[in-house]
Amino acid sequence: MRPMIEPPKRPANSFRIILDLPVAQRIDSILLAELRKQERSPQLKGISRAAFKELFKKKRIQLKGQPARPSSHLAVGITYVDILGFEDAES
């Protein structure tokens, strides 16, 4: 059983994806697929690859409050990814 860890504070005007990974992966390979599966943000659900790349370029994708790079590796377990400038329909 994993210990409960307090999630990091979510930035204002952001959309959060919570990933629970069984193996380490690059963020760009898993995040786009997860955005397309979710239903809370139609804008992010239909995002193009070019627009997705722009989010990284403009430093709008964050891990632990720091800008992520497409090549950032995510560890096994729970990771909180915040995308700045998007609202979550459930918040």
Biopython code that builds the backbone (N, CA, C, O; Angstrom):
import numpy as np
from Bio.PDB.StructureBuilder import StructureBuilder

atoms = [
    (1, "MET", "N", (0.847, -1.186, 0.000)),
    (1, "MET", "CA", (0.000, 0.000, 0.000)),
    (1, "MET", "C", (0.886, 1.240, 0.000)),
    (1, "MET", "O", (1.810, 1.357, 0.805)),
    (2, "ARG", "N", (0.594, 2.163, -0.913)),
    (2, "ARG", "CA", (1.383, 3.395, -1.007)),
    (2, "ARG", "C", (0.983, 4.360, 0.098)),
    (2, "ARG", "O", (-0.196, 4.460, 0.437)),
    (3, "PRO", "N", (1.968, 5.083, 0.673)),
    (3, "PRO", "CA", (1.618, 6.092, 1.664)),
    (3, "PRO", "C", (0.895, 7.262, 1.000)),
    (3, "PRO", "O", (1.197, 7.610, -0.142)),
    (4, "MET", "N", (-0.042, 7.860, 1.695)),
    (4, "MET", "CA", (-0.770, 9.009, 1.159)),
    (4, "MET", "C", (0.130, 10.236, 1.242)),
    (4, "MET", "O", (0.629, 10.575, 2.315)),
    (5, "ILE", "N", (0.333, 10.889, 0.126)),
    (5, "ILE", "CA", (1.146, 12.089, 0.058)),
    (5, "ILE", "C", (0.233, 13.243, -0.337)),
    (5, "ILE", "O", (-0.591, 13.122, -1.243)),
    (6, "GLU", "N", (0.394, 14.349, 0.352)),
    (6, "GLU", "CA", (-0.397, 15.546, 0.062)),
    (6, "GLU", "C", (-0.058, 16.040, -1.347)),
    (6, "GLU", "O", (1.116, 16.259, -1.647)),
    (7, "PRO", "N", (-1.058, 16.222, -2.218)),
    (7, "PRO", "CA", (-0.762, 16.724, -3.563)),
    (7, "PRO", "C", (-0.246, 18.157, -3.505)),
    (7, "PRO", "O", (-0.614, 18.909, -2.603)),
    (8, "PRO", "N", (0.603, 18.543, -4.456)),
    (8, "PRO", "CA", (1.082, 19.930, -4.477)),
    (8, "PRO", "C", (-0.065, 20.886, -4.772)),
    (8, "PRO", "O", (-1.063, 20.505, -5.383)),
    (9, "LYS", "N", (0.087, 22.129, -4.332)),
    (9, "LYS", "CA", (-0.927, 23.149, -4.575)),
    (9, "LYS", "C", (-1.050, 23.376, -6.084)),
    (9, "LYS", "O", (-0.056, 23.537, -6.793)),
    (10, "ARG", "N", (-2.279, 23.383, -6.540)),
    (10, "ARG", "CA", (-2.539, 23.587, -7.962)),
    (10, "ARG", "C", (-2.476, 25.073, -8.286)),
    (10, "ARG", "O", (-3.115, 25.872, -7.601)),
    (11, "PRO", "N", (-1.721, 25.466, -9.313)),
    (11, "PRO", "CA", (-1.660, 26.881, -9.691)),
    (11, "PRO", "C", (-3.035, 27.394, -10.135)),
    (11, "PRO", "O", (-3.861, 26.637, -10.645)),
    (12, "ALA", "N", (-3.256, 28.680, -9.932)),
    (12, "ALA", "CA", (-4.502, 29.307, -10.381)),
    (12, "ALA", "C", (-4.587, 29.196, -11.900)),
    (12, "ALA", "O", (-3.566, 29.179, -12.586)),
    (13, "ASN", "N", (-5.808, 29.122, -12.418)),
    (13, "ASN", "CA", (-6.059, 29.059, -13.855)),
    (13, "ASN", "C", (-5.234, 27.954, -14.516)),
    (13, "ASN", "O", (-4.491, 28.186, -15.470)),
    (14, "SER", "N", (-5.393, 26.737, -13.970)),
    (14, "SER", "CA", (-4.648, 25.615, -14.532)),
    (14, "SER", "C", (-5.538, 24.370, -14.588)),
    (14, "SER", "O", (-6.561, 24.277, -13.911)),
    (15, "PHE", "N", (-5.116, 23.439, -15.404)),
    (15, "PHE", "CA", (-5.779, 22.156, -15.561)),
    (15, "PHE", "C", (-4.811, 21.096, -15.050)),
    (15, "PHE", "O", (-3.643, 21.092, -15.438)),
    (16, "ARG", "N", (-5.274, 20.209, -14.195)),
    (16, "ARG", "CA", (-4.389, 19.194, -13.606)),
    (16, "ARG", "C", (-4.735, 17.806, -14.121)),
    (16, "ARG", "O", (-5.896, 17.400, -14.168)),
    (17, "ILE", "N", (-3.697, 17.107, -14.499)),
    (17, "ILE", "CA", (-3.786, 15.694, -14.856)),
    (17, "ILE", "C", (-2.984, 14.936, -13.800)),
    (17, "ILE", "O", (-1.852, 15.303, -13.485)),
    (18, "ILE", "N", (-3.573, 13.890, -13.265)),
    (18, "ILE", "CA", (-2.877, 13.043, -12.289)),
    (18, "ILE", "C", (-2.560, 11.727, -12.992)),
    (18, "ILE", "O", (-3.458, 11.004, -13.424)),
    (19, "LEU", "N", (-1.276, 11.433, -13.096)),
    (19, "LEU", "CA", (-0.822, 10.213, -13.751)),
    (19, "LEU", "C", (-0.361, 9.218, -12.697)),
    (19, "LEU", "O", (0.347, 9.590, -11.761)),
    (20, "ASP", "N", (-0.752, 7.970, -12.839)),
    (20, "ASP", "CA", (-0.283, 6.893, -11.965)),
    (20, "ASP", "C", (0.388, 5.871, -12.881)),
    (20, "ASP", "O", (-0.275, 5.030, -13.489)),
    (21, "LEU", "N", (1.695, 5.960, -12.963)),
    (21, "LEU", "CA", (2.446, 5.189, -13.945)),
    (21, "LEU", "C", (3.041, 3.911, -13.366)),
    (21, "LEU", "O", (3.671, 3.943, -12.309)),
    (22, "PRO", "N", (2.844, 2.779, -14.055)),
    (22, "PRO", "CA", (3.447, 1.520, -13.611)),
    (22, "PRO", "C", (4.921, 1.415, -14.014)),
    (22, "PRO", "O", (5.681, 0.662, -13.405)),
    (23, "VAL", "N", (5.326, 2.176, -15.046)),
    (23, "VAL", "CA", (6.725, 2.221, -15.491)),
    (23, "VAL", "C", (7.092, 3.670, -15.804)),
    (23, "VAL", "O", (6.226, 4.478, -16.139)),
    (24, "ALA", "N", (8.378, 3.991, -15.692)),
    (24, "ALA", "CA", (8.842, 5.342, -16.008)),
    (24, "ALA", "C", (8.642, 5.614, -17.499)),
    (24, "ALA", "O", (8.853, 4.731, -18.331)),
    (25, "GLN", "N", (8.234, 6.844, -17.832)),
    (25, "GLN", "CA", (7.976, 7.217, -19.222)),
    (25, "GLN", "C", (8.325, 8.678, -19.440)),
    (25, "GLN", "O", (8.422, 9.460, -18.495)),
    (26, "ARG", "N", (8.512, 9.031, -20.708)),
    (26, "ARG", "CA", (8.679, 10.441, -21.062)),
    (26, "ARG", "C", (7.310, 11.118, -20.968)),
    (26, "ARG", "O", (6.282, 10.515, -21.276)),
    (27, "ILE", "N", (7.316, 12.373, -20.539)),
    (27, "ILE", "CA", (6.049, 13.089, -20.366)),
    (27, "ILE", "C", (5.320, 13.272, -21.697)),
    (27, "ILE", "O", (4.096, 13.148, -21.746)),
    (28, "ASP", "N", (6.044, 13.563, -22.771)),
    (28, "ASP", "CA", (5.358, 13.824, -24.037)),
    (28, "ASP", "C", (4.650, 12.585, -24.586)),
    (28, "ASP", "O", (3.644, 12.710, -25.285)),
    (29, "SER", "N", (5.151, 11.417, -24.285)),
    (29, "SER", "CA", (4.524, 10.208, -24.822)),
    (29, "SER", "C", (3.238, 9.832, -24.091)),
    (29, "SER", "O", (2.335, 9.251, -24.693)),
    (30, "ILE", "N", (3.146, 10.151, -22.828)),
    (30, "ILE", "CA", (1.963, 9.762, -22.042)),
    (30, "ILE", "C", (0.942, 10.899, -21.905)),
    (30, "ILE", "O", (-0.262, 10.645, -21.898)),
    (31, "LEU", "N", (1.404, 12.132, -21.796)),
    (31, "LEU", "CA", (0.493, 13.246, -21.504)),
    (31, "LEU", "C", (-0.508, 13.504, -22.635)),
    (31, "LEU", "O", (-1.690, 13.719, -22.365)),
    (32, "LEU", "N", (-0.068, 13.487, -23.868)),
    (32, "LEU", "CA", (-0.992, 13.748, -24.980)),
    (32, "LEU", "C", (-2.109, 12.698, -25.007)),
    (32, "LEU", "O", (-3.275, 13.032, -25.213)),
    (33, "ALA", "N", (-1.748, 11.439, -24.798)),
    (33, "ALA", "CA", (-2.760, 10.375, -24.771)),
    (33, "ALA", "C", (-3.742, 10.578, -23.624)),
    (33, "ALA", "O", (-4.943, 10.370, -23.793)),
    (34, "GLU", "N", (-3.244, 10.980, -22.468)),
    (34, "GLU", "CA", (-4.112, 11.211, -21.311)),
    (34, "GLU", "C", (-5.029, 12.414, -21.533)),
    (34, "GLU", "O", (-6.190, 12.388, -21.125)),
    (35, "LEU", "N", (-4.526, 13.449, -22.164)),
    (35, "LEU", "CA", (-5.366, 14.618, -22.459)),
    (35, "LEU", "C", (-6.504, 14.248, -23.404)),
    (35, "LEU", "O", (-7.624, 14.740, -23.262)),
    (36, "ARG", "N", (-6.218, 13.397, -24.350)),
    (36, "ARG", "CA", (-7.251, 13.004, -25.313)),
    (36, "ARG", "C", (-8.293, 12.064, -24.710)),
    (36, "ARG", "O", (-9.397, 11.954, -25.243)),
    (37, "LYS", "N", (-7.967, 11.391, -23.618)),
    (37, "LYS", "CA", (-8.921, 10.487, -22.954)),
    (37, "LYS", "C", (-9.841, 11.226, -21.980)),
    (37, "LYS", "O", (-10.975, 10.801, -21.758)),
    (38, "GLN", "N", (-9.365, 12.319, -21.402)),
    (38, "GLN", "CA", (-10.136, 13.004, -20.361)),
    (38, "GLN", "C", (-11.335, 13.738, -20.962)),
    (38, "GLN", "O", (-11.380, 14.005, -22.163)),
    (39, "GLU", "N", (-12.311, 14.060, -20.095)),
    (39, "GLU", "CA", (-13.541, 14.732, -20.546)),
    (39, "GLU", "C", (-13.753, 16.093, -19.880)),
    (39, "GLU", "O", (-14.758, 16.752, -20.146)),
    (40, "ARG", "N", (-12.842, 16.520, -19.032)),
    (40, "ARG", "CA", (-13.042, 17.751, -18.254)),
    (40, "ARG", "C", (-12.691, 19.023, -19.017)),
    (40, "ARG", "O", (-13.151, 20.100, -18.640)),
    (41, "SER", "N", (-11.896, 18.933, -20.069)),
    (41, "SER", "CA", (-11.520, 20.100, -20.861)),
    (41, "SER", "C", (-11.597, 19.748, -22.346)),
    (41, "SER", "O", (-10.682, 19.129, -22.890)),
    (42, "PRO", "N", (-12.692, 20.145, -23.000)),
    (42, "PRO", "CA", (-12.816, 19.863, -24.432)),
    (42, "PRO", "C", (-11.676, 20.471, -25.252)),
    (42, "PRO", "O", (-11.244, 19.894, -26.249)),
    (43, "GLN", "N", (-11.199, 21.624, -24.829)),
    (43, "GLN", "CA", (-10.115, 22.301, -25.553)),
    (43, "GLN", "C", (-8.837, 21.453, -25.542)),
    (43, "GLN", "O", (-8.173, 21.319, -26.570)),
    (44, "LEU", "N", (-8.495, 20.886, -24.388)),
    (44, "LEU", "CA", (-7.300, 20.043, -24.299)),
    (44, "LEU", "C", (-7.541, 18.662, -24.893)),
    (44, "LEU", "O", (-6.607, 18.040, -25.401)),
    (45, "LYS", "N", (-8.768, 18.175, -24.840)),
    (45, "LYS", "CA", (-9.088, 16.863, -25.410)),
    (45, "LYS", "C", (-8.797, 16.838, -26.907)),
    (45, "LYS", "O", (-8.321, 15.831, -27.431)),
    (46, "GLY", "N", (-9.076, 17.926, -27.587)),
    (46, "GLY", "CA", (-8.879, 17.993, -29.030)),
    (46, "GLY", "C", (-7.612, 18.698, -29.461)),
    (46, "GLY", "O", (-7.498, 19.097, -30.620)),
    (47, "ILE", "N", (-6.659, 18.862, -28.565)),
    (47, "ILE", "CA", (-5.443, 19.615, -28.886)),
    (47, "ILE", "C", (-4.632, 18.923, -29.988)),
    (47, "ILE", "O", (-4.496, 17.700, -30.000)),
    (48, "SER", "N", (-4.106, 19.718, -30.897)),
    (48, "SER", "CA", (-3.268, 19.180, -31.966)),
    (48, "SER", "C", (-1.856, 18.936, -31.444)),
    (48, "SER", "O", (-1.474, 19.459, -30.397)),
    (49, "ARG", "N", (-1.092, 18.143, -32.176)),
    (49, "ARG", "CA", (0.305, 17.900, -31.779)),
    (49, "ARG", "C", (1.108, 19.201, -31.771)),
    (49, "ARG", "O", (1.936, 19.415, -30.885)),
    (50, "ALA", "N", (0.864, 20.071, -32.757)),
    (50, "ALA", "CA", (1.589, 21.342, -32.837)),
    (50, "ALA", "C", (1.266, 22.221, -31.625)),
    (50, "ALA", "O", (2.162, 22.818, -31.029)),
    (51, "ALA", "N", (-0.012, 22.296, -31.268)),
    (51, "ALA", "CA", (-0.407, 23.097, -30.102)),
    (51, "ALA", "C", (0.143, 22.490, -28.812)),
    (51, "ALA", "O", (0.515, 23.217, -27.890)),
    (52, "PHE", "N", (0.193, 21.172, -28.749)),
    (52, "PHE", "CA", (0.755, 20.476, -27.592)),
    (52, "PHE", "C", (2.239, 20.833, -27.439)),
    (52, "PHE", "O", (2.701, 21.109, -26.332)),
    (53, "LYS", "N", (2.981, 20.827, -28.550)),
    (53, "LYS", "CA", (4.396, 21.209, -28.516)),
    (53, "LYS", "C", (4.564, 22.650, -28.051)),
    (53, "LYS", "O", (5.512, 22.963, -27.330)),
    (54, "GLU", "N", (3.650, 23.531, -28.458)),
    (54, "GLU", "CA", (3.711, 24.946, -28.054)),
    (54, "GLU", "C", (3.560, 25.108, -26.540)),
    (54, "GLU", "O", (4.173, 25.991, -25.939)),
    (55, "LEU", "N", (2.742, 24.252, -25.932)),
    (55, "LEU", "CA", (2.583, 24.325, -24.474)),
    (55, "LEU", "C", (3.919, 24.117, -23.773)),
    (55, "LEU", "O", (4.219, 24.801, -22.794)),
    (56, "PHE", "N", (4.714, 23.190, -24.258)),
    (56, "PHE", "CA", (6.049, 22.965, -23.691)),
    (56, "PHE", "C", (6.944, 24.175, -23.971)),
    (56, "PHE", "O", (7.643, 24.666, -23.084)),
    (57, "LYS", "N", (6.908, 24.642, -25.213)),
    (57, "LYS", "CA", (7.755, 25.763, -25.625)),
    (57, "LYS", "C", (7.479, 27.016, -24.788)),
    (57, "LYS", "O", (8.400, 27.752, -24.432)),
    (58, "LYS", "N", (6.200, 27.248, -24.481)),
    (58, "LYS", "CA", (5.810, 28.427, -23.703)),
    (58, "LYS", "C", (5.834, 28.184, -22.194)),
    (58, "LYS", "O", (5.403, 29.030, -21.410)),
    (59, "LYS", "N", (6.350, 27.006, -21.797)),
    (59, "LYS", "CA", (6.514, 26.644, -20.379)),
    (59, "LYS", "C", (5.192, 26.628, -19.616)),
    (59, "LYS", "O", (5.124, 27.036, -18.457)),
    (60, "ARG", "N", (4.145, 26.151, -20.285)),
    (60, "ARG", "CA", (2.823, 26.094, -19.661)),
    (60, "ARG", "C", (2.510, 24.721, -19.087)),
    (60, "ARG", "O", (1.456, 24.540, -18.477)),
    (61, "ILE", "N", (3.399, 23.749, -19.267)),
    (61, "ILE", "CA", (3.239, 22.434, -18.654)),
    (61, "ILE", "C", (4.242, 22.355, -17.515)),
    (61, "ILE", "O", (5.445, 22.525, -17.713)),
    (62, "GLN", "N", (3.723, 22.091, -16.312)),
    (62, "GLN", "CA", (4.576, 22.091, -15.133)),
    (62, "GLN", "C", (4.529, 20.769, -14.376)),
    (62, "GLN", "O", (3.489, 20.119, -14.271)),
    (63, "LEU", "N", (5.693, 20.398, -13.853)),
    (63, "LEU", "CA", (5.851, 19.274, -12.932)),
    (63, "LEU", "C", (6.423, 19.844, -11.646)),
    (63, "LEU", "O", (7.477, 20.480, -11.663)),
    (64, "LYS", "N", (5.751, 19.625, -10.552)),
    (64, "LYS", "CA", (6.227, 20.122, -9.252)),
    (64, "LYS", "C", (6.528, 21.618, -9.295)),
    (64, "LYS", "O", (7.492, 22.080, -8.683)),
    (65, "GLY", "N", (5.707, 22.369, -10.015)),
    (65, "GLY", "CA", (5.853, 23.819, -10.073)),
    (65, "GLY", "C", (6.947, 24.312, -11.000)),
    (65, "GLY", "O", (7.202, 25.515, -11.062)),
    (66, "GLN", "N", (7.599, 23.414, -11.719)),
    (66, "GLN", "CA", (8.677, 23.789, -12.636)),
    (66, "GLN", "C", (8.275, 23.448, -14.068)),
    (66, "GLN", "O", (7.580, 22.457, -14.294)),
    (67, "PRO", "N", (8.707, 24.261, -15.040)),
    (67, "PRO", "CA", (8.385, 23.944, -16.439)),
    (67, "PRO", "C", (8.953, 22.585, -16.844)),
    (67, "PRO", "O", (10.095, 22.256, -16.522)),
    (68, "ALA", "N", (8.148, 21.810, -17.548)),
    (68, "ALA", "CA", (8.570, 20.491, -18.026)),
    (68, "ALA", "C", (9.090, 20.611, -19.452)),
    (68, "ALA", "O", (8.684, 21.499, -20.202)),
    (69, "ARG", "N", (9.984, 19.711, -19.814)),
    (69, "ARG", "CA", (10.454, 19.579, -21.195)),
    (69, "ARG", "C", (9.792, 18.335, -21.779)),
    (69, "ARG", "O", (9.441, 17.424, -21.029)),
    (70, "PRO", "N", (9.613, 18.275, -23.084)),
    (70, "PRO", "CA", (9.012, 17.072, -23.677)),
    (70, "PRO", "C", (9.777, 15.797, -23.307)),
    (70, "PRO", "O", (9.191, 14.717, -23.228)),
    (71, "SER", "N", (11.061, 15.927, -23.088)),
    (71, "SER", "CA", (11.885, 14.757, -22.768)),
    (71, "SER", "C", (11.942, 14.454, -21.269)),
    (71, "SER", "O", (12.629, 13.520, -20.856)),
    (72, "SER", "N", (11.224, 15.241, -20.445)),
    (72, "SER", "CA", (11.224, 14.986, -18.996)),
    (72, "SER", "C", (10.705, 13.584, -18.728)),
    (72, "SER", "O", (9.666, 13.180, -19.249)),
    (73, "HIS", "N", (11.446, 12.848, -17.906)),
    (73, "HIS", "CA", (11.028, 11.497, -17.542)),
    (73, "HIS", "C", (10.190, 11.540, -16.277)),
    (73, "HIS", "O", (10.519, 12.243, -15.321)),
    (74, "LEU", "N", (9.110, 10.786, -16.283)),
    (74, "LEU", "CA", (8.227, 10.680, -15.130)),
    (74, "LEU", "C", (8.527, 9.360, -14.431)),
    (74, "LEU", "O", (8.646, 8.315, -15.071)),
    (75, "ALA", "N", (8.646, 9.426, -13.118)),
    (75, "ALA", "CA", (8.949, 8.240, -12.321)),
    (75, "ALA", "C", (7.707, 7.370, -12.169)),
    (75, "ALA", "O", (6.584, 7.805, -12.420)),
    (76, "VAL", "N", (7.939, 6.153, -11.759)),
    (76, "VAL", "CA", (6.852, 5.229, -11.437)),
    (76, "VAL", "C", (6.057, 5.817, -10.281)),
    (76, "VAL", "O", (6.630, 6.387, -9.353)),
    (77, "GLY", "N", (4.741, 5.678, -10.338)),
    (77, "GLY", "CA", (3.878, 6.173, -9.272)),
    (77, "GLY", "C", (3.064, 7.368, -9.714)),
    (77, "GLY", "O", (2.843, 7.580, -10.906)),
    (78, "ILE", "N", (2.622, 8.145, -8.745)),
    (78, "ILE", "CA", (1.715, 9.275, -9.005)),
    (78, "ILE", "C", (2.507, 10.543, -9.296)),
    (78, "ILE", "O", (3.426, 10.905, -8.562)),
    (79, "THR", "N", (2.129, 11.207, -10.381)),
    (79, "THR", "CA", (2.729, 12.478, -10.777)),
    (79, "THR", "C", (1.600, 13.452, -11.082)),
    (79, "THR", "O", (0.625, 13.097, -11.744)),
    (80, "TYR", "N", (1.736, 14.679, -10.599)),
    (80, "TYR", "CA", (0.764, 15.739, -10.858)),
    (80, "TYR", "C", (1.331, 16.654, -11.936)),
    (80, "TYR", "O", (2.419, 17.209, -11.783)),
    (81, "VAL", "N", (0.587, 16.805, -13.025)),
    (81, "VAL", "CA", (0.993, 17.660, -14.135)),
    (81, "VAL", "C", (-0.028, 18.789, -14.231)),
    (81, "VAL", "O", (-1.230, 18.544, -14.338)),
    (82, "ASP", "N", (0.462, 20.027, -14.192)),
    (82, "ASP", "CA", (-0.418, 21.197, -14.301)),
    (82, "ASP", "C", (-0.170, 21.881, -15.635)),
    (82, "ASP", "O", (0.974, 22.086, -16.040)),
    (83, "ILE", "N", (-1.265, 22.234, -16.317)),
    (83, "ILE", "CA", (-1.188, 22.922, -17.595)),
    (83, "ILE", "C", (-1.785, 24.312, -17.380)),
    (83, "ILE", "O", (-2.983, 24.458, -17.137)),
    (84, "LEU", "N", (-0.937, 25.313, -17.474)),
    (84, "LEU", "CA", (-1.339, 26.690, -17.176)),
    (84, "LEU", "C", (-2.191, 27.281, -18.299)),
    (84, "LEU", "O", (-1.956, 27.032, -19.482)),
    (85, "GLY", "N", (-3.181, 28.068, -17.895)),
    (85, "GLY", "CA", (-4.015, 28.777, -18.851)),
    (85, "GLY", "C", (-5.254, 28.034, -19.303)),
    (85, "GLY", "O", (-5.939, 28.471, -20.228)),
    (86, "PHE", "N", (-5.552, 26.917, -18.662)),
    (86, "PHE", "CA", (-6.748, 26.133, -19.002)),
    (86, "PHE", "C", (-7.557, 25.903, -17.746)),
    (86, "PHE", "O", (-7.003, 25.660, -16.674)),
    (87, "GLU", "N", (-8.860, 25.980, -17.880)),
    (87, "GLU", "CA", (-9.752, 25.732, -16.745)),
    (87, "GLU", "C", (-10.214, 24.283, -16.737)),
    (87, "GLU", "O", (-10.326, 23.641, -17.782)),
    (88, "ASP", "N", (-10.472, 23.797, -15.570)),
    (88, "ASP", "CA", (-10.994, 22.448, -15.370)),
    (88, "ASP", "C", (-12.486, 22.581, -15.126)),
    (88, "ASP", "O", (-12.896, 23.274, -14.195)),
    (89, "ALA", "N", (-13.302, 21.934, -15.940)),
    (89, "ALA", "CA", (-14.759, 22.024, -15.820)),
    (89, "ALA", "C", (-15.260, 21.521, -14.476)),
    (89, "ALA", "O", (-16.361, 21.880, -14.060)),
    (90, "GLU", "N", (-14.467, 20.690, -13.781)),
    (90, "GLU", "CA", (-14.898, 20.123, -12.491)),
    (90, "GLU", "C", (-14.430, 20.927, -11.290)),
    (90, "GLU", "O", (-14.786, 20.587, -10.162)),
    (91, "SER", "N", (-13.650, 21.973, -11.488)),
    (91, "SER", "CA", (-13.138, 22.721, -10.323)),
    (91, "SER", "C", (-14.010, 23.888, -9.970)),
    (91, "SER", "O", (-13.717, 24.613, -9.019)),
]
sb = StructureBuilder()
sb.init_structure("model")
sb.init_model(0)
sb.init_chain("A")
sb.init_seg("    ")
for serial, (resi, resn, name, xyz) in enumerate(atoms, 1):
    if name == "N":
        sb.init_residue(resn, " ", resi, " ")
    sb.init_atom(name, np.array(xyz, "f"), 0.0, 1.0, " ", f" {name:<3s}", serial, name[0])
structure = sb.get_structure()
